Amino acid sequence: MDKRRRVLGTFLGVALATLLLPGISTILDSPPWEVILAGTVFLIVNQLIYSYPDDIRTAPPVLLLILGVVGIAQDTLIWLLVSWLGSDMEYGLHVDGFLAALLGGVIVRVTVLFFLALGPSPSRTAAHPS
């Protein structure tokens, strides 16, 4: 369930950043596929470098702050990677500069953390029930 929320939050965050920020735009005129491509890049990199708390509701505030800052930096770099890949392939999303990438990173990270906070907490089952 947690993985589905991360996937949904990532794709929704990429779509929101593309719609809301003037510095992030599509290269061609097929936005859904370009946003899906960018979201896929986000998912792949975020799976390689996992920076989310196990349970957002019980995590200490300091851990949330540290993981939030690290995650925003990570998502900013992913936006720059998406822009570089898009310019190489002439398909995808274009990011105008570092500030647009930073704001896009904030939007994606906040959206994913919001979706992780929704719904029931992940259940922790004991290895040896008594």
CNS distance restraints for C-alpha pairs under 8 A (distance, minus, plus):
assign (resid   1 and name CA) (resid   5 and name CA) 6.42 0.50 0.50
assign (resid   1 and name CA) (resid 122 and name CA) 7.81 0.50 0.50
assign (resid   2 and name CA) (resid   6 and name CA) 6.33 0.50 0.50
assign (resid   2 and name CA) (resid 116 and name CA) 6.67 0.50 0.50
assign (resid   2 and name CA) (resid 122 and name CA) 7.19 0.50 0.50
assign (resid   3 and name CA) (resid   7 and name CA) 6.21 0.50 0.50
assign (resid   4 and name CA) (resid   8 and name CA) 6.08 0.50 0.50
assign (resid   5 and name CA) (resid   9 and name CA) 5.89 0.50 0.50
assign (resid   5 and name CA) (resid 112 and name CA) 7.37 0.50 0.50
assign (resid   5 and name CA) (resid 115 and name CA) 5.58 0.50 0.50
assign (resid   5 and name CA) (resid 116 and name CA) 5.86 0.50 0.50
assign (resid   6 and name CA) (resid  10 and name CA) 5.96 0.50 0.50
assign (resid   6 and name CA) (resid 112 and name CA) 5.66 0.50 0.50
assign (resid   6 and name CA) (resid 115 and name CA) 6.91 0.50 0.50
assign (resid   6 and name CA) (resid 116 and name CA) 6.61 0.50 0.50
assign (resid   7 and name CA) (resid  11 and name CA) 6.28 0.50 0.50
assign (resid   7 and name CA) (resid  43 and name CA) 6.97 0.50 0.50
assign (resid   8 and name CA) (resid  12 and name CA) 6.01 0.50 0.50
assign (resid   8 and name CA) (resid 112 and name CA) 7.69 0.50 0.50
assign (resid   8 and name CA) (resid 115 and name CA) 7.68 0.50 0.50
assign (resid   9 and name CA) (resid  13 and name CA) 5.80 0.50 0.50
assign (resid   9 and name CA) (resid 108 and name CA) 7.39 0.50 0.50
assign (resid   9 and name CA) (resid 111 and name CA) 5.40 0.50 0.50
assign (resid   9 and name CA) (resid 112 and name CA) 4.16 0.50 0.50
assign (resid   9 and name CA) (resid 113 and name CA) 7.65 0.50 0.50
assign (resid   9 and name CA) (resid 114 and name CA) 7.65 0.50 0.50
assign (resid   9 and name CA) (resid 115 and name CA) 5.69 0.50 0.50
assign (resid   9 and name CA) (resid 116 and name CA) 7.97 0.50 0.50
assign (resid  10 and name CA) (resid  14 and name CA) 6.17 0.50 0.50
assign (resid  10 and name CA) (resid  39 and name CA) 6.41 0.50 0.50
assign (resid  10 and name CA) (resid  42 and name CA) 7.16 0.50 0.50
assign (resid  10 and name CA) (resid  43 and name CA) 7.08 0.50 0.50
assign (resid  10 and name CA) (resid 108 and name CA) 6.08 0.50 0.50
assign (resid  10 and name CA) (resid 109 and name CA) 7.79 0.50 0.50
assign (resid  10 and name CA) (resid 111 and name CA) 7.10 0.50 0.50
assign (resid  10 and name CA) (resid 112 and name CA) 5.70 0.50 0.50
assign (resid  11 and name CA) (resid  15 and name CA) 6.18 0.50 0.50
assign (resid  11 and name CA) (resid  35 and name CA) 7.72 0.50 0.50
assign (resid  11 and name CA) (resid  36 and name CA) 7.10 0.50 0.50
assign (resid  11 and name CA) (resid  39 and name CA) 5.14 0.50 0.50
assign (resid  12 and name CA) (resid  16 and name CA) 6.00 0.50 0.50
assign (resid  12 and name CA) (resid 108 and name CA) 7.72 0.50 0.50
assign (resid  12 and name CA) (resid 111 and name CA) 7.23 0.50 0.50
assign (resid  13 and name CA) (resid  17 and name CA) 6.05 0.50 0.50
assign (resid  13 and name CA) (resid 107 and name CA) 5.88 0.50 0.50
assign (resid  13 and name CA) (resid 108 and name CA) 4.10 0.50 0.50
assign (resid  13 and name CA) (resid 109 and name CA) 7.42 0.50 0.50
assign (resid  13 and name CA) (resid 110 and name CA) 7.92 0.50 0.50
assign (resid  13 and name CA) (resid 111 and name CA) 5.38 0.50 0.50
assign (resid  13 and name CA) (resid 112 and name CA) 7.01 0.50 0.50
assign (resid  14 and name CA) (resid  18 and name CA) 6.14 0.50 0.50
assign (resid  14 and name CA) (resid  35 and name CA) 6.72 0.50 0.50
assign (resid  14 and name CA) (resid  38 and name CA) 7.25 0.50 0.50
assign (resid  14 and name CA) (resid  39 and name CA) 6.12 0.50 0.50
assign (resid  14 and name CA) (resid 104 and name CA) 7.50 0.50 0.50
assign (resid  14 and name CA) (resid 107 and name CA) 7.81 0.50 0.50
assign (resid  14 and name CA) (resid 108 and name CA) 5.95 0.50 0.50
assign (resid  15 and name CA) (resid  19 and name CA) 6.18 0.50 0.50
assign (resid  15 and name CA) (resid  35 and name CA) 6.21 0.50 0.50
assign (resid  16 and name CA) (resid  20 and name CA) 5.84 0.50 0.50
assign (resid  16 and name CA) (resid 107 and name CA) 7.40 0.50 0.50
assign (resid  16 and name CA) (resid 108 and name CA) 7.99 0.50 0.50
assign (resid  17 and name CA) (resid  21 and name CA) 5.57 0.50 0.50
assign (resid  17 and name CA) (resid  24 and name CA) 7.17 0.50 0.50
assign (resid  17 and name CA) (resid 103 and name CA) 7.90 0.50 0.50
assign (resid  17 and name CA) (resid 104 and name CA) 5.25 0.50 0.50
assign (resid  17 and name CA) (resid 107 and name CA) 6.14 0.50 0.50
assign (resid  17 and name CA) (resid 108 and name CA) 7.16 0.50 0.50
assign (resid  18 and name CA) (resid  22 and name CA) 7.73 0.50 0.50
assign (resid  18 and name CA) (resid  24 and name CA) 5.37 0.50 0.50
assign (resid  18 and name CA) (resid  25 and name CA) 6.07 0.50 0.50
assign (resid  18 and name CA) (resid  26 and name CA) 7.86 0.50 0.50
assign (resid  18 and name CA) (resid  35 and name CA) 7.77 0.50 0.50
assign (resid  18 and name CA) (resid 104 and name CA) 7.93 0.50 0.50
assign (resid  21 and name CA) (resid 100 and name CA) 7.09 0.50 0.50
assign (resid  21 and name CA) (resid 103 and name CA) 7.91 0.50 0.50
assign (resid  21 and name CA) (resid 104 and name CA) 7.45 0.50 0.50
assign (resid  23 and name CA) (resid  94 and name CA) 7.91 0.50 0.50
assign (resid  23 and name CA) (resid  95 and name CA) 5.71 0.50 0.50
assign (resid  23 and name CA) (resid  96 and name CA) 5.00 0.50 0.50
assign (resid  23 and name CA) (resid  97 and name CA) 7.26 0.50 0.50
assign (resid  23 and name CA) (resid 100 and name CA) 5.21 0.50 0.50
assign (resid  24 and name CA) (resid  93 and name CA) 6.71 0.50 0.50
assign (resid  24 and name CA) (resid  94 and name CA) 5.64 0.50 0.50
assign (resid  24 and name CA) (resid  95 and name CA) 4.59 0.50 0.50
assign (resid  24 and name CA) (resid  96 and name CA) 6.42 0.50 0.50
assign (resid  24 and name CA) (resid 100 and name CA) 6.63 0.50 0.50
assign (resid  24 and name CA) (resid 101 and name CA) 7.85 0.50 0.50
assign (resid  24 and name CA) (resid 104 and name CA) 7.96 0.50 0.50
assign (resid  25 and name CA) (resid  93 and name CA) 5.58 0.50 0.50
assign (resid  25 and name CA) (resid  94 and name CA) 5.29 0.50 0.50
assign (resid  25 and name CA) (resid  95 and name CA) 6.68 0.50 0.50
assign (resid  26 and name CA) (resid  30 and name CA) 7.67 0.50 0.50
assign (resid  26 and name CA) (resid  31 and name CA) 6.09 0.50 0.50
assign (resid  26 and name CA) (resid  34 and name CA) 6.72 0.50 0.50
assign (resid  26 and name CA) (resid  91 and name CA) 7.87 0.50 0.50
assign (resid  26 and name CA) (resid  92 and name CA) 5.95 0.50 0.50
assign (resid  26 and name CA) (resid  93 and name CA) 4.45 0.50 0.50
assign (resid  26 and name CA) (resid  94 and name CA) 5.97 0.50 0.50
assign (resid  27 and name CA) (resid  86 and name CA) 7.48 0.50 0.50
assign (resid  27 and name CA) (resid  90 and name CA) 6.78 0.50 0.50
assign (resid  27 and name CA) (resid  91 and name CA) 5.69 0.50 0.50
assign (resid  27 and name CA) (resid  92 and name CA) 5.70 0.50 0.50
assign (resid  27 and name CA) (resid  93 and name CA) 5.61 0.50 0.50
assign (resid  27 and name CA) (resid  94 and name CA) 6.15 0.50 0.50
assign (resid  28 and name CA) (resid  90 and name CA) 7.96 0.50 0.50
assign (resid  28 and name CA) (resid  91 and name CA) 6.31 0.50 0.50
assign (resid  28 and name CA) (resid  92 and name CA) 7.28 0.50 0.50
assign (resid  30 and name CA) (resid  34 and name CA) 6.44 0.50 0.50
assign (resid  31 and name CA) (resid  35 and name CA) 5.93 0.50 0.50
assign (resid  32 and name CA) (resid  36 and name CA) 6.15 0.50 0.50
assign (resid  33 and name CA) (resid  37 and name CA) 6.14 0.50 0.50
assign (resid  33 and name CA) (resid  92 and name CA) 7.88 0.50 0.50
assign (resid  34 and name CA) (resid  38 and name CA) 6.28 0.50 0.50
assign (resid  34 and name CA) (resid  91 and name CA) 6.87 0.50 0.50
assign (resid  34 and name CA) (resid  92 and name CA) 4.39 0.50 0.50
assign (resid  34 and name CA) (resid  93 and name CA) 6.29 0.50 0.50
assign (resid  35 and name CA) (resid  39 and name CA) 6.01 0.50 0.50
assign (resid  35 and name CA) (resid  92 and name CA) 7.00 0.50 0.50
assign (resid  35 and name CA) (resid  93 and name CA) 7.17 0.50 0.50
assign (resid  36 and name CA) (resid  40 and name CA) 6.07 0.50 0.50
assign (resid  37 and name CA) (resid  41 and name CA) 6.44 0.50 0.50
assign (resid  37 and name CA) (resid  92 and name CA) 6.66 0.50 0.50
assign (resid  38 and name CA) (resid  42 and name CA) 6.32 0.50 0.50
assign (resid  38 and name CA) (resid  82 and name CA) 6.09 0.50 0.50
assign (resid  38 and name CA) (resid  92 and name CA) 6.73 0.50 0.50
assign (resid  38 and name CA) (resid  93 and name CA) 6.97 0.50 0.50
assign (resid  39 and name CA) (resid  43 and name CA) 6.17 0.50 0.50
assign (resid  40 and name CA) (resid  44 and name CA) 6.18 0.50 0.50
assign (resid  41 and name CA) (resid  45 and name CA) 6.23 0.50 0.50
assign (resid  41 and name CA) (resid  78 and name CA) 7.74 0.50 0.50
assign (resid  41 and name CA) (resid  82 and name CA) 7.04 0.50 0.50
assign (resid  42 and name CA) (resid  46 and name CA) 5.89 0.50 0.50
assign (resid  42 and name CA) (resid  75 and name CA) 7.64 0.50 0.50
assign (resid  42 and name CA) (resid  78 and name CA) 6.49 0.50 0.50
assign (resid  43 and name CA) (resid  47 and name CA) 6.02 0.50 0.50
assign (resid  44 and name CA) (resid  48 and name CA) 6.44 0.50 0.50
assign (resid  45 and name CA) (resid  49 and name CA) 6.19 0.50 0.50
assign (resid  45 and name CA) (resid  78 and name CA) 7.55 0.50 0.50
assign (resid  46 and name CA) (resid  50 and name CA) 5.54 0.50 0.50
assign (resid  46 and name CA) (resid  51 and name CA) 7.54 0.50 0.50
assign (resid  51 and name CA) (resid  67 and name CA) 5.96 0.50 0.50
assign (resid  51 and name CA) (resid  70 and name CA) 7.29 0.50 0.50
assign (resid  51 and name CA) (resid  71 and name CA) 6.05 0.50 0.50
assign (resid  52 and name CA) (resid  67 and name CA) 6.48 0.50 0.50
assign (resid  52 and name CA) (resid  71 and name CA) 7.77 0.50 0.50
assign (resid  53 and name CA) (resid  59 and name CA) 6.71 0.50 0.50
assign (resid  53 and name CA) (resid  63 and name CA) 7.76 0.50 0.50
assign (resid  53 and name CA) (resid  64 and name CA) 7.11 0.50 0.50
assign (resid  53 and name CA) (resid  67 and name CA) 7.36 0.50 0.50
assign (resid  54 and name CA) (resid  59 and name CA) 7.65 0.50 0.50
assign (resid  55 and name CA) (resid  59 and name CA) 6.08 0.50 0.50
assign (resid  55 and name CA) (resid 121 and name CA) 6.89 0.50 0.50
assign (resid  55 and name CA) (resid 122 and name CA) 7.03 0.50 0.50
assign (resid  56 and name CA) (resid  64 and name CA) 7.58 0.50 0.50
assign (resid  56 and name CA) (resid 113 and name CA) 7.61 0.50 0.50
assign (resid  56 and name CA) (resid 116 and name CA) 6.84 0.50 0.50
assign (resid  56 and name CA) (resid 117 and name CA) 6.01 0.50 0.50
assign (resid  57 and name CA) (resid 117 and name CA) 6.59 0.50 0.50
assign (resid  57 and name CA) (resid 121 and name CA) 7.78 0.50 0.50
assign (resid  59 and name CA) (resid  63 and name CA) 6.53 0.50 0.50
assign (resid  59 and name CA) (resid  64 and name CA) 6.59 0.50 0.50
assign (resid  60 and name CA) (resid  64 and name CA) 6.44 0.50 0.50
assign (resid  61 and name CA) (resid  65 and name CA) 6.12 0.50 0.50
assign (resid  62 and name CA) (resid  66 and name CA) 6.16 0.50 0.50
assign (resid  63 and name CA) (resid  67 and name CA) 5.97 0.50 0.50
assign (resid  64 and name CA) (resid  68 and name CA) 5.74 0.50 0.50
assign (resid  65 and name CA) (resid  69 and name CA) 6.18 0.50 0.50
assign (resid  66 and name CA) (resid  70 and name CA) 6.16 0.50 0.50
assign (resid  67 and name CA) (resid  71 and name CA) 5.74 0.50 0.50
assign (resid  68 and name CA) (resid  72 and name CA) 6.04 0.50 0.50
assign (resid  68 and name CA) (resid 109 and name CA) 7.35 0.50 0.50
assign (resid  69 and name CA) (resid  73 and name CA) 6.25 0.50 0.50
assign (resid  70 and name CA) (resid  74 and name CA) 6.10 0.50 0.50
assign (resid  71 and name CA) (resid  75 and name CA) 6.00 0.50 0.50
assign (resid  71 and name CA) (resid 105 and name CA) 8.00 0.50 0.50
assign (resid  71 and name CA) (resid 109 and name CA) 6.57 0.50 0.50
assign (resid  72 and name CA) (resid  76 and name CA) 6.01 0.50 0.50
assign (resid  72 and name CA) (resid 102 and name CA) 7.26 0.50 0.50
assign (resid  72 and name CA) (resid 105 and name CA) 5.16 0.50 0.50
assign (resid  72 and name CA) (resid 106 and name CA) 5.56 0.50 0.50
assign (resid  72 and name CA) (resid 109 and name CA) 6.15 0.50 0.50
assign (resid  73 and name CA) (resid  77 and name CA) 6.35 0.50 0.50
assign (resid  73 and name CA) (resid 102 and name CA) 7.50 0.50 0.50
assign (resid  73 and name CA) (resid 105 and name CA) 7.19 0.50 0.50
assign (resid  74 and name CA) (resid  78 and name CA) 6.26 0.50 0.50
assign (resid  74 and name CA) (resid 105 and name CA) 7.67 0.50 0.50
assign (resid  75 and name CA) (resid  79 and name CA) 6.19 0.50 0.50
assign (resid  75 and name CA) (resid 101 and name CA) 7.98 0.50 0.50
assign (resid  75 and name CA) (resid 102 and name CA) 7.73 0.50 0.50
assign (resid  75 and name CA) (resid 104 and name CA) 7.69 0.50 0.50
assign (resid  75 and name CA) (resid 105 and name CA) 4.51 0.50 0.50
assign (resid  75 and name CA) (resid 106 and name CA) 7.62 0.50 0.50
assign (resid  75 and name CA) (resid 108 and name CA) 7.28 0.50 0.50
assign (resid  75 and name CA) (resid 109 and name CA) 7.17 0.50 0.50
assign (resid  76 and name CA) (resid  80 and name CA) 6.50 0.50 0.50
assign (resid  76 and name CA) (resid  98 and name CA) 7.74 0.50 0.50
assign (resid  76 and name CA) (resid 101 and name CA) 4.99 0.50 0.50
assign (resid  76 and name CA) (resid 102 and name CA) 4.88 0.50 0.50
assign (resid  76 and name CA) (resid 103 and name CA) 7.78 0.50 0.50
assign (resid  76 and name CA) (resid 104 and name CA) 6.86 0.50 0.50
assign (resid  76 and name CA) (resid 105 and name CA) 4.65 0.50 0.50
assign (resid  76 and name CA) (resid 106 and name CA) 7.88 0.50 0.50
assign (resid  77 and name CA) (resid  81 and name CA) 6.18 0.50 0.50
assign (resid  77 and name CA) (resid 101 and name CA) 7.45 0.50 0.50
assign (resid  78 and name CA) (resid  82 and name CA) 6.03 0.50 0.50
assign (resid  79 and name CA) (resid  83 and name CA) 6.17 0.50 0.50
assign (resid  79 and name CA) (resid  95 and name CA) 7.07 0.50 0.50
assign (resid  79 and name CA) (resid 101 and name CA) 5.38 0.50 0.50
assign (resid  79 and name CA) (resid 104 and name CA) 7.20 0.50 0.50
assign (resid  79 and name CA) (resid 105 and name CA) 7.05 0.50 0.50
assign (resid  80 and name CA) (resid  84 and name CA) 6.16 0.50 0.50
assign (resid  80 and name CA) (resid  95 and name CA) 6.84 0.50 0.50
assign (resid  80 and name CA) (resid  98 and name CA) 7.65 0.50 0.50
assign (resid  80 and name CA) (resid 101 and name CA) 6.38 0.50 0.50
assign (resid  81 and name CA) (resid  85 and name CA) 6.08 0.50 0.50
assign (resid  82 and name CA) (resid  86 and name CA) 5.96 0.50 0.50
assign (resid  82 and name CA) (resid  92 and name CA) 7.54 0.50 0.50
assign (resid  82 and name CA) (resid  93 and name CA) 6.67 0.50 0.50
assign (resid  82 and name CA) (resid  94 and name CA) 7.60 0.50 0.50
assign (resid  83 and name CA) (resid  87 and name CA) 6.15 0.50 0.50
assign (resid  83 and name CA) (resid  92 and name CA) 7.52 0.50 0.50
assign (resid  83 and name CA) (resid  93 and name CA) 5.73 0.50 0.50
assign (resid  83 and name CA) (resid  94 and name CA) 4.74 0.50 0.50
assign (resid  83 and name CA) (resid  95 and name CA) 5.39 0.50 0.50
assign (resid  84 and name CA) (resid  88 and name CA) 6.25 0.50 0.50
assign (resid  84 and name CA) (resid  94 and name CA) 7.88 0.50 0.50
assign (resid  85 and name CA) (resid  89 and name CA) 6.11 0.50 0.50
assign (resid  85 and name CA) (resid  92 and name CA) 7.70 0.50 0.50
assign (resid  86 and name CA) (resid  90 and name CA) 5.41 0.50 0.50
assign (resid  86 and name CA) (resid  91 and name CA) 5.00 0.50 0.50
assign (resid  86 and name CA) (resid  92 and name CA) 4.59 0.50 0.50
assign (resid  86 and name CA) (resid  93 and name CA) 5.68 0.50 0.50
assign (resid  86 and name CA) (resid  94 and name CA) 6.48 0.50 0.50
assign (resid  87 and name CA) (resid  91 and name CA) 6.88 0.50 0.50
assign (resid  87 and name CA) (resid  92 and name CA) 7.73 0.50 0.50
assign (resid  87 and name CA) (resid  94 and name CA) 7.10 0.50 0.50
assign (resid  95 and name CA) (resid 100 and name CA) 6.42 0.50 0.50
assign (resid  95 and name CA) (resid 101 and name CA) 6.40 0.50 0.50
assign (resid  96 and name CA) (resid 100 and name CA) 6.33 0.50 0.50
assign (resid  96 and name CA) (resid 101 and name CA) 7.84 0.50 0.50
assign (resid  97 and name CA) (resid 101 and name CA) 6.34 0.50 0.50
assign (resid  98 and name CA) (resid 102 and name CA) 6.01 0.50 0.50
assign (resid  99 and name CA) (resid 103 and name CA) 6.16 0.50 0.50
assign (resid 100 and name CA) (resid 104 and name CA) 6.01 0.50 0.50
assign (resid 101 and name CA) (resid 105 and name CA) 6.01 0.50 0.50
assign (resid 102 and name CA) (resid 106 and name CA) 6.30 0.50 0.50
assign (resid 103 and name CA) (resid 107 and name CA) 6.27 0.50 0.50
assign (resid 104 and name CA) (resid 108 and name CA) 6.17 0.50 0.50
assign (resid 105 and name CA) (resid 109 and name CA) 6.03 0.50 0.50
assign (resid 106 and name CA) (resid 110 and name CA) 6.00 0.50 0.50
assign (resid 107 and name CA) (resid 111 and name CA) 6.05 0.50 0.50
assign (resid 108 and name CA) (resid 112 and name CA) 6.20 0.50 0.50
assign (resid 109 and name CA) (resid 113 and name CA) 6.14 0.50 0.50
assign (resid 110 and name CA) (resid 114 and name CA) 5.98 0.50 0.50
assign (resid 111 and name CA) (resid 115 and name CA) 6.31 0.50 0.50
assign (resid 112 and name CA) (resid 116 and name CA) 6.18 0.50 0.50
assign (resid 113 and name CA) (resid 117 and name CA) 6.23 0.50 0.50
assign (resid 114 and name CA) (resid 118 and name CA) 6.56 0.50 0.50
